[in-house]
Amino acid sequence: MESFSLLLQGLSTALDPMILMYALIGVTLGTAVGVLPGIGPALTVALLLPVTYGLDPAGSLIMFAGIYYGGMYGGSTTSILLNTPGESASIVTAIEGNQMARQGRGGPALATAAIGSFVAGLIATLLLAFLAPQVVKLALALGPREYFALMVLAFVTVSATFGDSALRGITSLFVGLALACVGIDQLTGAARLTYGVPQLMDGIETTTLAVALFAIGEALAVAAMLDPPDGMHRVKGSVRMTGEDWRRSWKAWLRGTFIGFPIGSMPAGGADVASFLSYAAERKLTKHPEEFGHGAIEGVAGPEAANNAAAAGTLVPLLTLGLPTTATAAIMLAGFQQFGLQPGPLLFVMNADLVWGLIASLLIANVMLVVLNLPLIGLWIKLLSIPRPWLYGGILLFATLGTIGVNPSPVELGMLILFGVMGYGMRLYGYPVAPVVVGLILGPMAEQQLRRALAIAQGDWSTLVSTPVSAVLLAVSAVFLVVPMIMRLRGRGAVLSQVAGDAD
């Protein structure tokens, strides 16, 4: 009941005319940029992060949330029409959605994706509103040892989740942790790794790193690709869904929602896991198995609902514990930090109006998106005709001007270029970029909690496993780190033995 009253208060904040304008601008920008080929929600949010810098925190974060949801909506358009998923979570949408587009049914595919995203976003946001206060109550009981163990769990899950190799994920994480050491030591006040450069005293700017790694690194990687993308499949006929489409979609929307939200809330979850599980469930439960792989509408409806429900689910650990579990959540954490706000249990205490206004604005953003997207599908499709050189040249220009506008400094511009080239190199050699951002953001927090715990215990390292919560969290972290490695080694050994048997 308390959550319901707080949500109503948040709605009164979100319905302010200026806040509504910010939300509308956010969803429009997010959809317009997210619909462009090869640009996923993480890149969209990173690219538009500097746009929100000059606003007040409430308006900025609500616009930011609109950009986030808009980017999630826009990604389905390129997956369906271009067979170009902006991120791994959209791969499943492309499997069936692009087949529907090839058959001239791109309109119903886009419609079921938009409506499914709306249904999932609405239900998942309500679940977020009622679940978050319970997580906050639990988090307020944690001490420095438990928080450090929680940070370790976040580090391990992010490293193991992103990329094809846990070793490469951990390497990326340690790059971020090293960058987090630059600046003034929080406890001693000594300068670390600044090399006499005054601009480095405040540390590496999270916004600069995020924009460089995601926007500039991605633009350079796409520019280096030699293979031209597939052509776009035009939308033929009406975009409206038939009665049969509705009957086959609504159950998939609900199933996708209740698969996606809990998985998105887990530290090792994510929208890609949710979308694949939803697709598997729809394939098993369908009455039309012969259509799967050839344009089954359930294969679009379920994964798109799961994708957006998981996106709302990632906000549970982000807002209540300050833990980003996806690349997009890491960029959103950077958005909070540029206003001096640290997501976590104290955010619900110190900035309750802002948090509940943000949660309520997600409901409004969902309504805006479905109203905005269905009539304007034709406009978004025209954006897909922008030539790739112009598109990524514009991304480089926009990212540079946005970063310089926030912090006009030659040193900042140099770091933007340096980190952008680093992001391209990481993509070239298969290193994930999200753990770098997570390491930069959570590194100082983990260091602070570790030093506090050791100070309380007078240097006794056994204090880190002296409570059940911290011991369990560290044990779970070890499992998440070791088990994927063992499974990969077993799989590699099975392949080698099979090859040896074939040779014999």
C-alpha positions in Angstrom: 0.0 0.0 0.0 2.9 2.3 0.8 4.4 1.7 -2.6 1.1 2.5 -4.3 0.8 5.9 -2.5 4.5 6.7 -3.4 3.8 5.8 -7.0 0.8 8.2 -7.0 3.1 10.9 -5.6 5.6 10.1 -8.4 2.8 10.4 -11.0 2.0 13.9 -9.7 5.6 14.8 -10.3 5.8 13.1 -13.7 2.6 14.8 -15.0 4.1 18.2 -14.6 3.9 19.9 -18.1 7.7 20.5 -18.2 8.5 16.9 -17.1 6.1 15.6 -19.8 7.9 17.6 -22.4 11.2 16.2 -21.2 9.8 12.7 -21.4 8.4 13.3 -24.9 11.7 14.7 -26.1 13.5 11.7 -24.6 11.3 9.0 -26.2 11.4 10.8 -29.6 15.2 11.1 -29.5 15.7 7.6 -28.2 13.4 6.1 -30.9 14.9 8.2 -33.7 18.5 7.3 -32.9 17.7 3.7 -31.8 15.9 2.9 -35.1 19.1 3.6 -37.1 20.9 0.4 -38.2 23.6 -1.0 -36.0 22.8 1.3 -33.1 21.5 -0.5 -30.0 20.1 1.0 -26.7 23.5 1.1 -25.0 25.0 3.2 -27.9 21.9 5.3 -28.1 22.0 6.2 -24.4 25.7 6.8 -24.4 25.5 9.0 -27.5 22.6 11.2 -26.0 24.1 11.2 -22.5 25.7 14.7 -22.9 22.3 16.1 -24.2 20.9 15.8 -20.6 23.8 17.5 -18.9 22.5 21.0 -18.6 19.0 20.2 -17.3 17.9 19.9 -13.7 18.4 16.3 -12.2 14.7 15.4 -12.3 14.0 16.5 -15.8 17.3 15.1 -17.0 16.9 11.6 -15.6 13.3 11.4 -16.8 14.5 12.4 -20.3 17.2 9.8 -19.9 14.7 7.1 -19.0 12.7 8.1 -22.1 15.8 7.8 -24.2 16.4 4.4 -22.7 12.9 3.0 -23.4 12.9 4.7 -26.9 16.2 3.1 -27.8 14.8 -0.3 -26.8 11.7 0.3 -29.0 13.8 1.5 -31.9 16.1 -1.5 -32.0 13.2 -3.8 -33.1 12.8 -1.8 -36.4 16.3 -2.5 -37.7 16.1 -6.2 -36.6 12.8 -6.7 -38.5 13.5 -4.7 -41.6 17.2 -4.9 -42.0 18.1 -8.1 -40.2 20.6 -6.0 -38.3 20.2 -6.4 -34.5 21.6 -3.5 -32.6 22.4 -5.8 -29.6 22.4 -9.5 -28.7 18.9 -9.2 -27.2 17.4 -8.3 -30.7 18.9 -11.3 -32.5 15.9 -13.5 -31.7 13.5 -10.7 -33.0 15.5 -10.7 -36.3 15.0 -14.5 -36.8 11.3 -14.4 -37.2 10.7 -10.7 -37.8 12.9 -10.4 -40.8 11.2 -13.5 -42.3 7.9 -11.8 -41.8 9.3 -8.7 -43.6 10.5 -10.8 -46.5 6.9 -12.1 -46.9 5.5 -8.6 -46.9 4.3 -8.7 -43.3 6.7 -6.3 -41.8 3.9 -4.1 -40.7 2.3 -6.6 -38.3 5.8 -7.6 -37.1 6.5 -4.0 -36.2 3.0 -3.6 -34.6 3.3 -6.7 -32.4 6.8 -5.7 -31.3 5.5 -2.2 -30.4 2.4 -3.3 -28.5 4.2 -6.2 -26.8 6.9 -3.8 -25.6 4.2 -1.5 -24.3 2.4 -4.3 -22.4 5.7 -5.7 -21.0 7.0 -2.2 -20.1 3.7 -1.3 -18.3 3.5 -4.5 -16.2 7.3 -4.6 -15.5 7.3 -1.0 -14.3 4.5 -1.7 -11.9 6.5 -4.7 -10.6 9.5 -2.5 -10.2 7.5 0.0 -8.2 6.3 -2.7 -5.7 9.5 -4.7 -5.6 12.1 -2.0 -5.2 11.1 -0.8 -1.6 11.5 -4.4 -0.4 14.9 -4.7 -1.8 15.8 -1.3 -0.3 14.8 -2.5 3.2 17.1 -5.5 2.7 20.0 -3.4 1.4 19.8 -0.9 4.4 20.8 -3.8 6.7 24.1 -4.4 4.8 27.4 -3.3 6.1 30.8 -2.6 4.4 31.7 -6.4 4.2 28.4 -7.2 2.5 28.6 -4.3 0.1 32.2 -5.2 -0.9 31.0 -8.8 -1.5 28.1 -7.4 -3.6 30.5 -5.4 -5.7 32.6 -8.5 -6.3 29.5 -10.3 -7.4 28.7 -7.5 -9.8 32.3 -7.5 -11.2 32.2 -11.3 -11.7 28.8 -11.4 -13.3 29.6 -8.5 -15.7 32.9 -10.1 -16.7 31.4 -13.6 -17.2 28.2 -12.3 -19.0 29.8 -10.0 -21.6 32.0 -11.4 -24.3 32.8 -15.0 -25.4 35.6 -15.5 -22.8 35.5 -14.9 -19.0 39.3 -14.1 -19.2 38.7 -11.3 -21.7 35.8 -10.0 -19.6 38.0 -9.9 -16.5 40.8 -8.2 -18.5 38.4 -5.5 -19.6 37.2 -5.1 -16.0 40.7 -4.6 -14.7 41.3 -1.9 -17.3 38.2 -0.1 -15.9 39.5 -0.6 -12.3 42.9 0.8 -13.3 41.2 3.9 -14.8 39.2 4.2 -11.6 42.5 4.7 -9.6 43.2 7.9 -11.5 42.6 11.1 -9.5 42.6 12.0 -5.8 42.5 9.2 -3.3 39.2 9.4 -1.3 40.8 8.6 2.1 44.4 10.0 2.0 43.9 12.9 -0.4 47.0 11.9 -2.4 47.1 12.2 -6.2 47.2 8.9 -8.1 48.3 8.3 -11.7 47.7 11.9 -12.7 51.2 12.5 -14.1 51.1 16.2 -13.3 48.0 16.8 -15.4 45.6 19.0 -13.4 42.5 17.8 -15.4 43.1 14.3 -14.2 42.8 15.3 -10.5 39.1 14.7 -10.6 39.5 11.3 -12.3 38.4 10.0 -15.6 35.0 11.4 -16.6 32.5 8.5 -16.9 30.5 10.3 -19.6 33.6 10.7 -21.7 34.6 7.0 -21.4 31.1 5.8 -22.1 30.6 7.9 -25.2 34.1 7.0 -26.5 33.8 3.3 -26.0 30.3 2.8 -27.2 29.6 5.6 -29.8 33.1 6.3 -31.2 34.4 2.8 -30.9 31.3 1.3 -32.6 31.4 3.9 -35.4 35.0 3.1 -36.1 34.3 -0.6 -36.0 31.4 -0.3 -38.5 33.5 1.9 -40.8 36.2 -0.8 -40.9 33.7 -3.5 -42.0 34.1 -4.5 -45.6 30.9 -6.5 -46.0 27.9 -4.4 -47.0 24.7 -4.9 -45.0 21.6 -6.6 -46.4 19.1 -4.4 -48.1 16.0 -3.2 -46.3 12.7 -5.0 -46.8 9.9 -2.5 -47.5 6.7 -2.6 -45.4 3.9 -3.7 -47.7 0.2 -3.5 -47.0 -1.3 -2.4 -43.7 0.7 -2.2 -40.4 -2.4 -3.3 -38.5 -2.6 -6.8 -37.0 -5.3 -9.2 -38.0 -7.6 -10.9 -35.5 -5.5 -14.1 -35.8 -2.3 -12.0 -35.1 -3.9 -10.7 -31.9 -4.9 -14.2 -30.8 -1.4 -15.5 -31.3 0.3 -12.5 -29.8 -1.4 -11.7 -26.5 -0.4 -14.8 -24.6 3.2 -14.5 -25.9 3.3 -10.9 -24.6 2.3 -12.0 -21.1 4.6 -15.0 -21.1 7.5 -12.9 -22.3 6.8 -10.3 -19.6 6.9 -12.8 -16.8 10.0 -14.5 -18.2 11.9 -11.3 -18.8 11.3 -9.3 -15.6 12.8 -11.8 -13.1 15.7 -12.6 -15.3 16.5 -9.0 -15.9 16.5 -8.4 -12.1 19.1 -11.1 -11.6 22.8 -10.1 -11.4 23.7 -12.7 -14.0 20.5 -12.2 -16.1 20.0 -9.8 -18.9 17.7 -9.0 -21.9 19.5 -11.4 -24.2 19.0 -14.4 -21.9 15.3 -13.5 -21.4 14.7 -13.1 -25.1 16.2 -16.5 -26.0 14.3 -18.2 -23.2 11.1 -16.6 -24.4 11.7 -17.7 -27.9 12.4 -21.2 -26.8 9.1 -21.2 -24.7 7.1 -19.9 -27.7 8.5 -22.5 -30.0 7.6 -25.3 -27.6 4.1 -24.0 -26.8 3.0 -22.9 -30.3 0.3 -24.6 -32.3 2.1 -23.6 -35.5 5.5 -25.2 -35.2 5.9 -25.3 -39.0 6.1 -21.5 -39.1 9.0 -21.1 -36.8 12.1 -20.1 -38.8 9.8 -18.9 -41.5 8.0 -15.9 -39.9 6.0 -17.0 -36.8 4.5 -13.9 -35.2 4.9 -15.4 -31.7 8.6 -15.5 -32.3 8.5 -11.7 -32.5 5.9 -11.0 -29.8 7.3 -13.0 -27.0 11.0 -12.1 -27.2 10.2 -8.4 -27.7 8.1 -8.4 -24.6 10.8 -10.3 -22.7 13.4 -7.9 -23.9 11.5 -4.8 -22.6 10.4 -6.5 -19.3 14.1 -7.4 -18.7 15.0 -3.8 -19.4 12.7 -2.7 -16.6 14.0 -5.6 -14.4 17.6 -4.3 -14.7 16.4 -1.1 -12.9 15.7 -3.1 -9.8 19.4 -3.8 -8.9 20.5 -0.5 -10.5 18.2 1.8 -8.4 18.1 -0.2 -5.2 21.7 -1.5 -5.0 23.6 0.7 -7.5 24.6 -2.4 -9.5 24.5 -2.3 -13.3 23.8 -5.7 -14.8 23.8 -4.7 -18.5 25.8 -2.3 -20.7 22.9 0.1 -20.9 22.5 0.1 -17.1 26.1 1.0 -16.8 25.6 4.0 -19.0 22.5 4.9 -16.9 24.6 4.7 -13.8 27.0 7.2 -15.4 23.9 9.5 -16.0 23.1 9.4 -12.3 26.6 10.1 -11.3 27.0 13.2 -13.5 24.5 14.9 -11.1 26.2 13.6 -8.0 23.5 11.0 -7.4 24.5 7.4 -6.3 21.9 4.8 -6.9 21.3 2.6 -3.9 19.2 2.3 -0.8 20.0 5.9 0.3 18.7 7.2 -3.0 15.2 6.2 -1.9 15.7 7.9 1.4 17.5 11.1 0.3 15.8 11.6 -3.1 12.5 9.8 -2.8 10.6 12.4 -5.0 13.1 12.0 -7.8 13.1 8.2 -7.7 9.4 7.8 -7.7 9.0 10.5 -10.3 11.4 8.6 -12.4 9.6 5.2 -12.0 6.2 6.9 -12.7 7.7 8.6 -15.8 8.5 5.1 -17.2 4.7 4.4 -17.2 4.1 7.6 -19.1 7.0 7.0 -21.5 5.5 3.6 -22.4 2.2 5.2 -23.3 4.0 7.9 -25.3 6.0 5.3 -27.1 3.1 3.2 -28.3 1.2 6.4 -29.3 4.2 7.8 -31.1 5.5 4.6 -32.8 2.5 3.0 -34.4 1.4 6.1 -36.4 5.0 7.1 -37.2 6.4 3.7 -38.4 6.6 5.1 -41.9 8.8 8.0 -40.7 11.1 5.8 -38.8 11.5 3.6 -41.9 12.6 6.6 -43.9 15.4 7.1 -41.4 16.8 3.7 -42.5 17.6 5.1 -45.9 20.4 7.3 -44.5 23.7 6.2 -46.1 26.0 4.5 -43.6 29.0 6.9 -44.1 26.7 9.9 -43.3 25.2 8.1 -40.3 28.4 7.2 -38.6 30.1 10.4 -39.6 27.2 12.2 -37.8 27.7 10.0 -34.8 31.4 10.9 -34.5 30.5 14.6 -34.9 27.7 14.5 -32.4 29.6 12.5 -29.8 32.6 14.9 -30.0 30.5 18.1 -29.8 28.4 16.7 -26.9 31.5 15.7 -24.9 33.2 19.0 -25.5 30.0 20.9 -24.6 30.0 19.2 -21.2 33.7 19.7 -20.5 35.5 22.0 -23.0 39.1 20.9 -22.5 41.8 19.7 -24.9 42.7 17.0 -22.4 39.0 15.8 -22.5 39.0 15.7 -26.3 42.3 13.8 -26.3 40.9 11.2 -23.8 37.7 10.9 -26.0 39.8 10.1 -29.1 42.2 7.8 -27.1 39.3 5.8 -25.5 37.4 5.7 -28.8 40.4 4.1 -30.5 40.7 1.7 -27.5 37.0 0.8 -27.9 37.7 0.0 -31.6 40.7 -2.2 -30.7 38.7 -4.0 -28.0 36.0 -4.9 -30.6 38.6 -5.9 -33.1 40.1 -8.4 -30.7 36.9 -9.6 -29.1 37.1 -7.8 -25.7 33.8 -6.5 -24.2 33.6 -2.8 -23.5 30.9 -2.8 -20.8 33.1 -4.2 -18.0 35.5 -1.2 -18.5 32.6 1.3 -17.7 31.4 -0.9 -14.8 35.0 -1.0 -13.4 35.4 2.8 -13.6 32.0 3.4 -11.9 32.0 0.7 -9.2 35.8 0.5 -8.6 35.9 3.5 -6.2 32.9 2.2 -4.3 34.4 -1.3 -3.9 37.7 0.2 -2.7 35.9 2.4 -0.2 33.9 -0.4 1.2 36.9 -2.8 1.4 39.0 -0.2 3.3 36.1 0.5 5.7 35.7 -3.2 6.4 39.4 -3.7 7.0 39.6 -0.6 9.2 36.7 -1.8 11.4 38.4 -5.3 11.7 41.9 -3.7 12.2 43.3 -5.3 9.1 41.9 -8.8 9.5 41.1 -10.1 6.1 38.9 -12.9 7.4 36.3 -10.3 8.2 35.2 -10.4 4.6 33.7 -13.9 5.1 32.8 -13.5 8.8 29.0 -12.9 8.1 26.7 -15.3 6.3 25.6 -12.7 3.7 29.2 -11.8 2.7 30.3 -15.4 2.7 27.4 -16.5 0.5 27.9 -13.6 -2.0 31.6 -14.3 -2.4 30.8 -18.1 -2.8 28.3 -17.3 -5.5 30.8 -15.0 -7.2 33.3 -17.9 -7.2 30.7 -20.2 -8.7 29.8 -17.7 -11.5 33.5 -17.3 -12.3 34.6 -21.0 -12.2 31.6 -22.9 -13.6 31.6 -21.1 -17.1 35.3 -21.8 -17.4 34.8 -25.5 -16.6 31.9 -25.8 -19.0 34.0 -24.2 -21.8 36.9 -26.5 -21.1 34.6 -29.6 -21.1 33.0 -28.5 -24.4 36.4 -27.9 -25.9 37.6 -31.3 -24.7 34.5 -33.0 -26.2 35.1 -31.3 -29.6 38.8 -32.3 -29.6 38.0 -35.9 -28.7 35.4 -36.0 -31.5 37.9 -34.6 -34.0 40.5 -37.2 -32.9 37.9 -40.0 -33.2 37.0 -38.8 -36.8 40.7 -38.7 -37.7 41.1 -42.3 -36.5 
